[in-house]
Amino acid sequence: MTRNTRSASYRRNSGRLLVSAIAVLALAVVASQSLHANSPAQQGTEQQTDLSLRLTSSAFDPDGAIPAKYACSGANVSPALAWTDPPAATQSFVLIVDDPDAPAATPAVHWLIYAIPAAARSLPEGTPTKPNLPDGSHQGKNSAGKVGYRGPCPDPGKVHHYFFKLYALDYVPSLKAKASVADVEATIKDHVLAKAELIARFQRE
């Protein structure tokens, strides 16, 4: 083998080694980025939200039928609700009950209550339809323009779904009573620690 041949062979081998080294380095960088992206510190608010919060009602089962007692055609009283312990940093709760099946551009709001104390774990049946409650909670306006709970009242024949949504917040909203759902949702947007959802159905005969 001549000197020139050996030199060319050396350069080819060196080139292959360099390419291999670059490939290994690239794989290491990709793996490091993937691990970093999946670390708790880099996960978004969806991952940080505590999914252990659960909302239940003694009046109906999840995805079950809401008894007529709680509808506009019945006693029109709010059902009892209960929930599990929230994240430790919780300062208050917000409850929004709406009907996305209503014939409107936005879901029809049936109940809006906020500044529920952090120590609360339930709402009794027949919560008074007053702007301010004894425990310091405030109630906003439903889609009928009234304060407090308004039961299901769909057109006869069609099944509607009602979403009971409970939010655990890291602060107490400063909103006064009789606020709109848009104001409440805008205020709590960046303060949700956990959310629980209970869905039920109602069909008016």
N, C-alpha and C positions, 0 to 999 in steps of 0.2 A: 504494500500500500504506500502510495506516494505521500509527501507532506501535504499537498493540496487536497488529496482525497481524505486524509485524516482530518484536516481542518474543516472540510465541508460536512463530514459525518459528525464532528463535534458540535458544529453550529446547529445541525438538525436536531441532535439529541437535546441540546440546550434549549432550543425553541419548544420542543415537546414538553420538557420539564416546566418551562415558564407558563405554557398554556395550562398544564395540569395544576400548577400552583394557583393560577388566577381562578380556575374553576372551583377549586377547593375553598378559596377565600370567599368567592361569591356565594357559595352554598352556606358558608358559616355566617355571612352577613344576613342572608335571607332567614336563616333559622333564628338568629338573634332578634331580628325585627318581629318575627312571628311570635316569639316568646314574650317580647316586650308588649306587643299589641294585646296579648291575652292576659296580661297581668292585671290584678285588681285596680291598680292605680290608673291604667289606661282604658278601662272599660267605661262605657257611657252611662248615662243616668238610668238607662233601662236595666243594666246589670247591677247598678247600685241600689235599685228599688228593692225593698224587702217584700218577697213574694209570700211570706208566711201569714200575712194579715188575711183573715177570713171573715166574711159577713154572712149571717144567717137570719132567718125569720121563723118564728114558731107558727106563723100564719100560713105558710106555704113552703113547699120544697123547691130547691133550685130547678129551674125550667118547668116548674109546676104551675098550676092554675091559681090565680089570685081569687080568693072567695069574693062573692058579690058584696059582702059586708064592707069591703074596703074600696068599692067602686062608687061612682057618682049615682048609680041606681040603687045603692044600698045605704048604709049608715055614713058612708064617705069619711071614715076615720082612718088614720094612718095605721099600718100594721106595726107590731112590735119588731124591733131589730136588735141584734146583738153581734158583737165582734170580738175577735181574739186580741191578745196583747199586741200593741204596735211596736215599732222600733223605739229604743230607749230615748232618743232625742225628740220624740214627738211632743209638740206643744199644744196642738189642737187638731180637730177633725172637721172635715166638710163632707156633707152628704148631698148628692145630686141624684134625683130620680127623674128619668126622662123616657120618652117614647119615640124612637126613631122611625116607627111605622106611621106616624101621624102625617097627614097630607099637608106638609109644610116644608119650607126650605131648610129649616133646622129642626132637630128633635123637640117635641113638645115637652116642656118642663112641668112636672107634677109636684115636685117638692125640692126646696132649696134651703138648706140649713147649714150655718157655718159658725165658727168660733165655739164649736162644741169642746168642752174642757178635755184635756189630755187624760184625765182620770176616768172619763166616761167609758163604759163598755156596752152600753145599750141605749135604746130609745124606747119608751113605753108605747103601748097601743094607745091611739087617740091623743097624740101630742097636740096640745092646744094650738090653734091657728092664730097665734099672737106674734107680733114682730120680735119681742124680746121675751125670752124664757127665764125662769128663776135661776137656772144654773149659769146664766151669762151667754147662752147661745143666742144667735140672731137668725131670723128667718127672712128669706128673700121672696121675691114675687114669682109665682108660677106663670105659665103661659096665658092663663085667664086674667092676669093682672092682680090676682089676690095673693095675700100673704099666707104661707103655710101649705099644708098638704091638700092636694086635689086628686081624688081617686081616678082610676081608669074610666074613660068615657068615650070609647071609640064608636064609630058607626056600627049598627047592628050587622052581625054576620061575619065580620073580618076579625081574625086573631091579631092582636097587637102584642108586642114584646116590651116589657118595662125593665129598664136597667137601673138598679139601685147601686150607685157608685160611692164608695167611702174612701176618702183620702186622708192619710195621716200627714200632717204638715210639721215643718220645723219652726213654725212661728204661729202667732195668733193674728189673723187678718184684722186690719183696723177699719174695715168697712162697717158702716152703720146698718141697721136693719132695713129691709125692703130693697135690697140691692138686686140687680138683674143677674142672670146666670152668666152673661158675658163679662160683667164686672168681676164676678167671683172667679171665673176661670182665668181671667187675665191676671188677677192678683195672686193666685196660688201657683201659677205656671212653673216657677223655679223653686218651689218650696215643698214639693211632694216627696216624702220619704217612702211611702208605701201606698198601694191602692188595692182595694178589694171590690169585687163586683158580684152582684147577685141578680140573675135574670129570671123573670117570671112572665107568665102569659095571661091574657084576659080576652075573652070573647063575649061581646054583648049580644044577648038574644033579641 
